[in-house]
Structures are given as structure tokens and as C-alpha cells.
Amino acid sequence: MLPTDLLIHRQNGEQIIPKRLSIEAKTLELAAELISCFQETVSQTQGDLEKKLSDLEGESTDYKIKRGLAYILKSSFCTFEVVSPIEPEFLRERVFALAANSPSNRETTQFTLKRVADELSKELEKEVLIEQVKHGLYADLSENKILMVFDTPTPEALVHRYNLSQVQGVFYKASKLILNAHRNVPGEYKLLFRYLKLFQLMAYIEGDADHGFTITIDGPVSLFNPSTRYGLAIAKLIPALLHVTKWSLAATLQVRDVFSGTWKTGRFALNSADCSLVTHYPPGKPYDSMLEASFADKWDALKSDWILEREVDLVPIPGSVMIPDFRLVHPDGRTYLLEIVGYWRPEYLQKKFSQVRRAECSNLILAISERLNLDKAGVKIQDVPAKVVWFKDKLLPKTVLAVMD
């Protein structure tokens, strides 16, 4: 995402309109020119890269767009590394300690570097050159880091990422977000809810998988003073939303007036029909943990009439939704939902078991790790309306089968 100083938007009344670049020849040519600049600088320093970008920027009036595109390339497609045979911090410690005992001039500096190189050659039992000491001293500064890897995007992909980042920037100062995920494939909801949990967003969820869900997210301004940190978490949700086929959102924003410096209310709306944004988030991992993957592998090797399905059901509960890890289906029509509770913080356990109680799901099985300190989390297992199985390091299918048959 882009930093605040590289965001560009205009205002029409209360409506905030973020900058978007058209996918046209002129824009793609600029994107390609920037990408080429990065390709040419692989194995060179970040300082060399910044000089080339500065030359490319020149005195053009669209410098903010160029900087935004370059920022995305640096932050999302580049790997910069410290290249020095010896840790720079260690080198500085040795050189400065020795230099403190003599006056500073060209001759003493050269003598100090040579002496440190000789001492390190003996200590490390390998030759350390004066030039290595000299260049390694500040190799960890950003301008001296080396561009080791550049994962070259296409010009179209870069422009799409820029447009998405500009829209995400709108939510940095969001005070409220109402998101309507209309009737979709259940798997799309689940991915969206996983990202809600991942980014620790405080959401109130209403609806069901048959009719869709309305998700109300409190933004940073409604909870505390204007906080970009929580706004960033909301912004990170937008690429996940793009995996959902049908949706719409409306956001209330707090926008600072450039003339008076006071905060004013802004509005922003977006929907799946005409947003034209492209996500870079993957469609989701098959399993959330090694524990779930191991259980599924063991079940596949098991000879049982019960069929294991991955995250099929959504269980609506007041103000939220629960997504059990697995569904178990028998040919005779019996079904069970399986939720694995592994290694989590007390706050998560309290929320999880509260969800289980409110769901009042009669065919739910909870597989709980014996390593969890439920007493410390304030959870009373006898109050949980579900079948319970316990496991240590791995959850075995036979343990689950025992409570179903």
C-alpha cells in the first residue's frame, strides 16, 4: 500500500474519489520504463536505484504518480539485502573503538582500517581486506543495501496494484464501513471471514449463506482518535473482498480540510459491478495449519464410510459467523461439523467457546488440545453444548470416529 503522502484523491461534496490510472498506452509505457529501471539496477545499491528514479522523475508534474509506482515496485517486488562479509555493526564497534585512541585524519584512518582488517583476518582465519572493512562499515544503511531480487511484474499488473493502493488509502481514516456480501459461493464468504480474523477487525456480522451477509466494521476514528494503524487493517481487507463475486460497500471517512485543518466527514462507495480493481491476494490456502492438514491426510488413508469435507458449512450466530474446519458426511444422511481448537491466546478461546454456546449446534464436535489452559482462559468445558474430544500433538481420526458412531 502507499504512504499517505503519495495518495491522490479529489472531493466532490462529501464523496471522496481516489486517483486511478487508465490502462492505456501512455500509462503502460511509463510503468514499463520504471520496471526497466529496476531491472537494470539488480545487484546495485538502493542508492543507485534512487538516483536513476530521480533522473527519470526529472521536473515532470506527474512526479507523485511516478513516486507511487516506484514505491509499489520497491515495497512489493524487490528484495534488498545487506551484503558484507562481516556484520556492519560489529565492524563499526571495532573500528570506532580503535579510532578513538588517535586523531582523525586520512593517514590514521587508513592505519585503523588496516589494523582492523589484520586483526579480523587472524580471528576469522580468513583474509579480510581493507576495502571489505571500509565498504562493510555502513553496508546496512538503506542506500547501501543491494537489490538482490526483482520479481518483475507486467506493466498492467503494476498499474492495477497502483489503482488498488489508491483505493485502499481511502480507508486509512475510515470511521465506519458497511459491507454487503450478496449471495455468493460459500467458499468466497469463508475466505473473506478468514481475512477479517487475520487482520483483527472488529466486525458485526448479520445474515446467512443463502441470502448473503452484512458486515459492519468499526473504523479507527469511531473507536479512538484518528488511527492510521487500524485504518491500514481495514485497507488490507479490500483485496480479499475482490475474491467475492457480488458485493457492495459504503464507508464513512474522516477527512482533514486542507485549508482549515479541521476534520470533516467524507463518503466513499464501491461495488463489484464497476470497481474494476484487481486483487493480488491468493485465493486461500487449503488448510489454516499443519494440524488440520495432518488430520485430513490421516483421514484420507482411513477406511471409513464417513466423507471428510473442508469448510463447507457457515454457522450464523448473533453478530458473527462460525466456520467449522470440517464437515463429516455419512451415506445414511448423518452429518457432523468438526472444529479443531489448537494453540491460541486466552482471548481467542473465550471468543471461540462463546461462539459455540451461541450457535447451539447439535451436531458439532470440538477437538481440543490438551496443551490449552482452559481454566486460565475462564472457559468451562461442561458448559459447551458440543461433543468434545481431546488430543495431544496430533488429532487422530479414530478419536473423532469414536464420538460419532
Steps between C-alpha positions, in 0.01 A plus 500: 500500500601860452604740778271796565723752319466305174122470509308709246128566523247768423176587674156556352288623788546232766590236241871403492631394159845335501739532209497216247720453197349384173636186339614682188816522293643811670453359850635158409804663338576685824454180703729310262766774527499477880512120492797515262677737740468241779613215275815690406586563866498140620826432689548874557429709809172656597680834477576429131133415449382822666729705274359336188146557623580864572638543146191332357273725705673816381285809542179346372169599656394138541785430744256377767370227269854393411596489867190298579573243231865481610396458864282203410784342305741546792264379769332211319738367236853566630728320741777719643773340708802605702806369317808491723728213601490632858208649694511882453409564863790281616737675257398846624556392857855383425597793277357773725656352813844502334453841334410662834863466608649706214434835324275492194674549167549310175816321613366383836174391339685280254716362782191420709326320212815296428546405863135387534532301175815328629346421839185357344704292255665328794180462704290367213785300346430644157627805316306818567592787265510868588237570232267244660528677833449840338193404297357278771491775763172645372372218284182484710388853415202497262689679221777238515280191498520295182201426277541123489168390348242680291182303430412675177129578465330583172421868441128415527552328836689802633227741395232275653695489829532880494126548448420255779744676734338838433159357590641329809637835613145634528444271800796622706263745673178301477260533793251238382474245222182316405567211266228298328619163372205392290406141424824332393679166499552403870875466452521870409341600829737278693807656345366846582428404862847348535655831397273684745645284775856527367496880507327502843215722384208562734199401294130441561368239256137438409344265245557150368656320204169473314419871499837667556668684786514859621829576675536817704859590582588771750781716373783662695330837544185358653700319768791724584664811365571480125726194470667408174606167648144362521417671172781301339338179625172601333686588181664156495155341486413654162712261285334208683156644422584487129489118518126530573286506185216732609546771762457868577641726771447845644757670720483805723834683511668769703676738260719792606415829330815629328412864575364495856674185623173379656356151455197463275278209402563332167325216316623221279302228322610208287341187357599190307318604182719796410804506731742361234760428769725194487609310810851369561396283796509122442163321504583338833697210642349150509551487878556759770752291692721192487268345758202516262707377205632205702149403611370513141790284374435240768128500420570438130700191597217378723250243379175653614155567356519852637606761241712794615422836340697822550320810641161446339255641756460850634330511839328840557506627857381837633740767378749257347547175312686180578677295233573146625821352360339185357167335428463122533229340288371140517316329211200449728455878528665569835730803514735648759697822506855485637682798650865455604609724787880495507743752643347843556500792741248518788305779324452278194387205712243712680361622168506153342313328783254791521426445130446128559252568779306757296492283188304228681612253233397146598735320259822683587818321613775695674851355482697674775874491564598381846770767495243777532445651843122538485473583871737794457290621205188477715340231283280237661488203269193353671300802378581435135210341303714279277668162491859535620810300412849566634835466327866563579730569206286358218129448454432138401198411285407205722452739791243695301333185365451377856260782587301472176424127484 
